Amino acid sequence: MGVYAVTGAASGMGRQASDKLRAAGHTVIGVDLHDAEVVADLSNPDGRAAAASQALARCGGRLDGAILAAGLGPKPGPDMARTIFEVNFRGVVDLLDAWRPALAAAERAKVVVIGSNSSTTIPAVPRRTVSALLAGKTVRAVRTVKLLGPAAPSMAYGASKIAVTRWARRQAVTPEWAGAGIRLNVLAPGAIQTPLLDELLAIPAQAKAVQAFPVPVGGFGDPAMLADWMLFMLSEAAEFLCGSVIFVDGGTDAYFRSDDWPRSLGVSGVPRYLMRLRSFRGASHDG
Ligand code: NAD
C-alpha cells in the first residue's frame, strides 16, 4: 500500500480522491486550510514551505504519489488574481519542487496535477501573464491582469491553469522527473459539480457564463468520476504516461479546439525540434 500527498483534500475532487485512496488501503496525507492532516495556507510562501515540510515529515521522505488539487475558481474580489496565482500555480510548483526527492525515493511514483479545460477554452488569456508566472514573477503577473476589469478573475484563472500545465509538461520529460521514475501528468476537468462550482453559480454574472458554456454531453461532471481518473493516473497503468494532459470535460475542449491539435509542427518549428532531438541524446532519460 502506498503513501500519497493530496492538496485540496478537504473538499470537492481532492476529497473524493482521498476517500477512494483510503478505501483502497493507502495512506493519505491531506493538505488543506482545514480538515486535513496538514493544515496550511498555500496562498503564501511560508504556508507552502510549512505544508511541504510537514508532509515530508509525515511520509518519512518517501511518497508513492501526489495529487495537487487545491485551487480557487475565478471569483471576483480584491487581491483575487494574486491569490489565484499563489494557490493554483505556486501551490503546485513549490510543493512539487520540495516533494520531488521523496517521489524519486519511491522509484515509480505518479503525480497528478489538476489543471482545467480553461487552459484551452478561455479566449485571449494574456501571454505575458503566463510568461510572468513561469518566470516566477507573480507580482508582474498580477500587474498584467489588473487592468482587465471584470475579465480579470477569468484571465487570472486561465493563466494560472495554462502556466501550471506548461510547467508540468516541461518538468515531466526531464531526467529529474521521467529519469527518476516519476510520472507527472495533468488532468484537465471541465465544469464539475463541487463547492468551487457552486460558489461560481451563486454569482449571477458567473452563473450566466458557466451555464452558457457548451458541454456537448450535457450537464456538469461528477467529482467521484474525476477522482477515478486520478486514481487511474496514479496506478501502474500510468507507467508510460508522461507529460500528458487528459481532458475530462464533456467535450468542451473538442468542441472549441477540434482542429487546433494534434497538429504537425510547422516549418518554423523545425530548428527547435532538431535542437531538442540533439539535446535528448546528451541527457540521461533512462527512467
Ligand atoms: P473545491 O473548492 O471543492 O476544493 C478545493 C480545495 O482547495 C478546498 O478544500 C480548499 O479549502 C482548498 N484550498 C483553496 N485555497 C487554499 C489555500 N490557500 N491553501 C490550502 N488549500 C486551499 O474545488 P474543486 O472543484 O474540487 O477544485 C479542485 C481543483 O480542480 C482546483 O484546482 C480547481 O481549479 C480545479 N478545477 C475545478 C473545476 C470545477 O468545475 N469544479 C473545473 C476545472 C478545474
Residues whose N, C-alpha, C, O or C-beta is under 5 A from the ligand:
A	BS01	NAD	G8 A9 A10 S11 G12 M13 G14 V31 D32 L33 A40 D41 L42 S43 A69 A70 G71 L72 V87 I114 G115 S116 N117 P189 G190 A191 I192 T194 P195 L196 L197
